[in-house]
Amino acid sequence: MTDTGQTDLTGRIVIVGAGHAGGSAAAFLRQYGWTGPITLLGEEPIAPYKRPPLSKAWLKGKADADSLALRPASFYIEQSIDLRLSAGVASVDAAARTVTLDHGGSISWDHLILAVGATARRLHIPGADLDGVLELRTAADAEKLKAALGPGKRLAVIGGGYVGLEAAASARALGAEAVVIEREPRVLARVACDTLSTFFQTYHQQKGVTFELDAGVEAFVGQDGHIGGVKLASGRVIDCDAALVGVGALPNESLARLAGCACDHGIVVDEATRTSVPGVYAIGDCTRRPLPLYGMMGRLESVPNALEQAKQVASLLCGRPAPPPETPWFWSDQYDIKLQIAGIPHHAVSIIVRGDPGSAKFAVFHLDAENRVQAVEAINAPPEFMAGRLLVGNRKPVAPDKLSDMSISMKEVAA
């Protein structure tokens, strides 16, 4: 990982993956002064679009391809970005500096950016190929799920993570029944603290969602090729008309491995998105990247991460100063609840709850041994999120008693 940036802005850049990361990288490259050819290759038949609304606004019929587009179609023409849709890549030859397309033909490159995202983790159990067993990563996936929802329909959600809970909320909004099946003893077990898990489960139950916790899934059952239920490890069958599998995602590494790039639960990159192969960069959900605030490597699946790395690679290739490291942040919308998260609770040893979870307006702060905020989870609490995000970034210790006291403003806490 020794590339030091470019002064020649005329070479050919090929970006594999036209998601949020790839589409943003192309735009930043032009904004930062790249004058050479840029080819943006996307597997899907539609231009780069926002994916988070797929589990919310799209399912509820409040968004379509046009409203979710990152940029109008005219942008790519005006910026001389060669956007090719339905253009999957079969292989990468780093020595020859070419990519070979699925439908034949190859494209040469001077710089290659892999923005290939992640793939939904699948359950390899009987019945997994039945119609009505769904996943949610693309607009096409969202259309299939949307068609399965409505009054009288029954949706089983396998996995109590954020995407699963968002889909359950959308199902209830459309009048469908929803049951969340989670193998852990609580929802959000791998991504949130107990306080947040309890809050969301209670809130969903009040909206009519039912839960099966500590429940393994043994098979999908049905007839005539269509799902009719989910068989639990206990032998009990949960009836449903569709099942959404939301048990995480795996980074797409195959092209990077073909190019000779180091991979370790993601394509390994440095702070400027360089892989171990000169001329090859990687950004977005597919990467395992440095997290400077925590002195560790990690993989982040979020729009802010995609944008940050798109800026990093564009800055490097255009010879601009590296953008400052950002505090990781995430969000989730469920019903009238807006969850905003800043930071990662790595090395946290204590938790401070500010506000009353019963009011659906509170925040959970994760502190390390020196009372520095490692992460904040804020429910309908923008001041706590914004101040918490700053505190995560500046590593300034806080007084726990002040942090828990709602009579003291977050501005004063963070002062």
N, C-alpha and C positions, 0 to 999 in steps of 0.2 A: 504494500500500500504506500507507494512512493510518489504518485503523481502530485505535482505541486501547483496545479492550476495551469491555465493556458493563456497565451498572448495571441495566438492565431485563432480568430473567431470564425474561420471559414470552412472548417472541416465538416464532414457529415456525421450527424448524431442520429442514431436510431434508438427509439424508446419502445421497449416491448412491454405492453400493458397500458391501456387507455382508461385507467380508473382515475381516482382523485389524485393520486401521486403522479402518474404519468402525464395526465392532462395538464396538471399544474406545472410540472417541470418544463414542458414545452412552452407554456406561456411565460414562465419566469426567464427562460433562456432568451426569448425574444426581447422581453422587457429589459434584461441586463445587457443586451447588445450583441447576442450571437447572430451573425449574418449568414452563416453557412446553412446547408440543407438540414431540415429536421423532419424525420419520418416517424410518425406515431402509429403504432400497430395495436389494434384492439381486437380481441376475440369476439366481442359482442357486436350485434348489428347496429347499435346506437352509439352516438358520440359520448364522451366522458360526462358522467352524471353523478349527483350526490346519492350516496347509498344509505345513509342513516334513515331517511324518511321511508325507505321501503317497508319497514316493519310498523310504520305509523301512518303518515299521511297517504301513502300510496294504497295501503290496504283499505283505508277508509274512503277512498275515492276522492281525496282532496289534493292529489298531485298526479301529474302525468309526465311523460318523457320530456316535454317542452319545459315544464316548470322546474324539473329537476336538473336540467342541463347545466353543466358548469359554466358554459359560455355558448352564445348563439353559433349556429353552424357557420355563419359568415365570418366568424373570428378566425377560423383556421385558414380560410381562403385569404383573408386580408393580411394575415401574418405569415403567409407562405409556409404553413405547416402542412405537410403531406399526411393527412389523416386517412388511414386505411382501416375500414371496419370489416368485421368477419374475416380477419386476417390473423389466424393463429400462427405461432412460430413452432416449427418442428425441431430445429436444432440450432446450435450456436457453434461456430468454429472460431475460437479466439486467435489461433495462429494466422488464419487467413483473413480474420476480421470480417466475417460474413454471418448473416442469419439466413436460414432456409425456411421458407414459409410452408405451411401445411398443404396449400394447394399448388405448390411447385414454385420454382423461381427462388432467387436469393437476392439479398441486398447487402452491399458492402457498407462498412462503417469505420469511422475514425474513433468514435466514442460510442459505447453501448451502455444504455441505462436500462436495467431490469426493474420494472415496476409491476411484477407479475402477481402480486397479491397472495391470497391464501385460499384454500379450498375447504369447504365444510367437511368436518370429520363425520364419517359415515359409521353406522352400526352394522357390523357384519353378522347379522342374525337372520334366522328364517323369516321370510316375508318382506325383507327389505326392498325387494324389487316390485312390490305391489303398487298399483296406481293409488295415489292418495298419500303415499309416504313422501314427504316433501322436505326441502331445505330452503334456506333463505340467504342467498348471497348476491343474486342478480335481479334485474327488473323482470326477467322471464320467470324466475322463481316466485317473485312477489305476485305476478299475474296468476300463477297456478294456485297460490295460497288464497288470494283474493276471491277466486272463483269458488273456493271450498267453504267460504264463510257466509253467514247470513242467518236469519231467524230459523230456528229448528235444526241448525247444523251443530255438530259436536266436534270440537277440535281437541286433540290430545297433543300436548307440548312435551317433548322429551328433552329435559334439561332446564333447570331453573336459573339460567343466567339472564343477562340483560335482554338479549334478543328474544329469548323465550317469553320473558315477562311482558315485553313490549307487544309481542304478537298476541299474547293472551288478552292484554288490555284492548287491543284493536278488535279482537274477536268478540269480546263482550260489547264493545261499542256498536258492533254490527248485529248484535242480537244472537250471536252464537254462544253455545255453552263452551266452556274451556276448563280443562283439567291439566295441571302441570305435574309431570312425573319427574322426580329428582332422586338420584341414588344416594345423595348425601342427606344428613339429618336436617338440613335447612337450605333454603334457596340462597343463591348468590354466595355459596359457601367458599368458592375459590377466589372471589373478587371483592368481597365486602365484609364488614365486621358484623357481629351478632346483632347489634342494635339496628343496623340498616336492614338486615335480613328479616328480623321480626316485624319492623315497620312495613316493609313491602308485602310480606305474606298477609299480615292483618288487613292492609289496605285492599289487596286483591280479593281477599275473602269477603270483605264488605261489598265488593262489586260483583260477587257471584262466582268467582273463580274457586275451584276446588284443588286440593293438593294431595299428592301421594308422595310422601317423603320416605327416605330409607328404602326406596323401591327400585330394584333392578328390573330391566326390561329383558325378557327372554325371547320374545318373538312378536312379529306383527301377524295378525290373523285376518282372514277375509274369505271371500268367495268370488268366483268369476273374475279373478284377477284384480279385485279392488279391496282395499283395506276395510275391515269392519271392526277392528279392535286391537288393543295392545295387551299382550299377555305378559304379566309381571312374573318375576322369579318365584313369587309365592303361589303361582298357578292361577290367580285371579285375572280375569279379562276386563279391561276398561273399554267399553264400547265407544266408537268414534267413527266419524265420516272421513276424517283426514288426520294425519299425524305429522307434526312438524318436528324434525330432528334438529335440535340446537345444542349440541354438545361440544362446541368449540370448533376451531379451524386449524388446519395444518399449513404452514408456509410452503409456497410452491418453489421448490429448489431444483427441479430437474434440469432446467436450462442452465442454471448457474453451475451445476455439477458438470454438465457437458463442456462448459467453458473452462473448467478447472478451478472454479472459485471455491474457497473454503466455506463449508456450511456446518452449522451446529444448531439444530432446531431453528433454522432461519439462515439466510445468506449473511455471512459475517462481513460487516463493514466497519470502517473507522468513523471518526466524528465528521468527516467530509463526504461520506457515502462511498468511499473507495473500497472495492473488494480486494482480494488477494491477487487478482489478475490485472495488470496494467491496462488501462483503457476501458475497463468494465466497472460499472457503478450499480448500486442497487438502492432502492428507496421504497418506503411504504410497509405494508403488512408483512411482506416477505422477508424483512431484514431482522438480523440480530445485531443491535447497535449499542454503542456506548451510552450510558446514562450518567453524565458527569456529576449530577447532584448527589448520586448515590455510590459513585465509584464502582460501578458494576456494568455488566452487559445485560441487555434484555430485549424482548420483542414487544412492541407496542402496536395494537390494532386500533387506530383512531384517525380521524380526519386531521387533527392538529399535528400528529406525527407525520402524516403524508405530506402536509404542507411544509413542515419544518425541513424534512429531508429534500423536498423538491427545491426549496431555497438553497439548501446546502450544496446540492450538486450543480445547480445553475450558477451559484456564486463561484464555485471552484473552477468550472469550465470557462467562465467569462473573466476570470482573473480578478474578481472582486474580493474584498475582505470577507472572511467567514462570518455568517450571522451569529449573534450571541446564542449560547445554549438556552433552550426554553424549558420551562417547567411542564412536564407532561400533564395533560388534562383531558377529560372525557365528559360525556353527558349522556343522559337517558331521559326520555319523556314517556310517562305512563299516566293515562287519564289526565288529571289536572296537576300532576306532580312533575316538577322539573328537578332532576338530580344532576348536580354538577360536582365533579371530582377533580381535585388538583393534587398532583404528586402521587407517590407510591409508598405505602406504609412499611417500607423496608427499614429494619432496625428499630421499629417503634416498640416502646415498652409500656406505654400507658395511653389511655383514651380519655378525652374530655368531651362530654356532650353539652352543647350550648343550645338552650331552648328546650321545648317540650315536644317529643315525638308525637304525642297525642294531638298536637295542633297542626301537624303536617307542615311545620316550619321550624327546622332545627338544623344543626350541623354537628358532625363528629370529627374531632381533631385527633390525629395520631401523633404523639410526641415521642422523641427519642430520650435517651438518658440525660441529655443536657437541656431538655425542654424545648428543643427545636421542633417545629412543625414538619413532619415528614409527609403528611397527606391530610386533606380535608375532604369530607363527603357532606355536601350541603343539599338539603331538601328545601326547595322554595326559599332559599336564603342567599340571595346574590351578594349582600355585603360580606357575609362570612366566607363565601367562595372567593371573592375578589381579594379580600385581605389575606385569606389563607394561602392563596396562590402566590402572593407577594412574599409571605413569610416562608413558604417552602423554598422559594428562589433565593431569598437573601440570607437564609440560615440563621436568623436572629432568634435567640431564645425568648420565650414568652412566660408570663406568670400564669400558671394554671388557674389560680383562684380568680384572676381577672378574666381569663378566657371563658370561664363558666358563668360569669356574672353578666346577665343580660342587661343590667342597668349601666354597664360600661360599654361604650361603643367599640366596634371593631377597630375604628381609626385610633382610639386611645390604646387599645390592646397592642396594636401593631407599632405604636409610636416608639 
